[in-house]
Amino acid sequence: MPGPLNARLDALVEAANAAGENTSRKEMLAALLLESPVDGTDLAAAIRRYRVAKASDAVPRGVPEAQILGVRDRKPGPRPRRPPA
């Protein structure tokens, strides 16, 4: 997965956890897949948007750009869990 999307996934997990959930990257991906469109035309449009997206498009609103774009690729495996705030 490209680095900015990897960092975006981490930011989404952090946001869900800050909202009171105790979730993981795996569970977040599963939830996003469950909510994704199933229509081929919608999926094709999403793929085309992904293909032309810039790294900065991965930065969620309200998250510092450096948090997403300044992250180096991480090794595979579980991420350390942060305690709830």
FENLIN-V31155 format. One record per backbone hydrogen bond with DSSP energy under -1.0 kcal/mol. CO is the residue of the C=O (numbers start at 1). NH is the residue of the N-H. Records with the same first field share a line. If there is no record, write none. Layout:
CO->NH / NH
//
This chain:
2->6
3->7
4->8
5->9
6->10
7->11
8->12
9->13
10->14
11->15
12->16
13->17
14->18
15->19
16->21
17->20
24->28
25->29
26->30
27->31
28->32
29->33
30->34
31->35
39->43
40->44
41->45
42->46
43->47
44->48
45->49
46->50
47->51
48->52
54->57
55->58
56->59
60->63
64->67
65->69
66->70
//
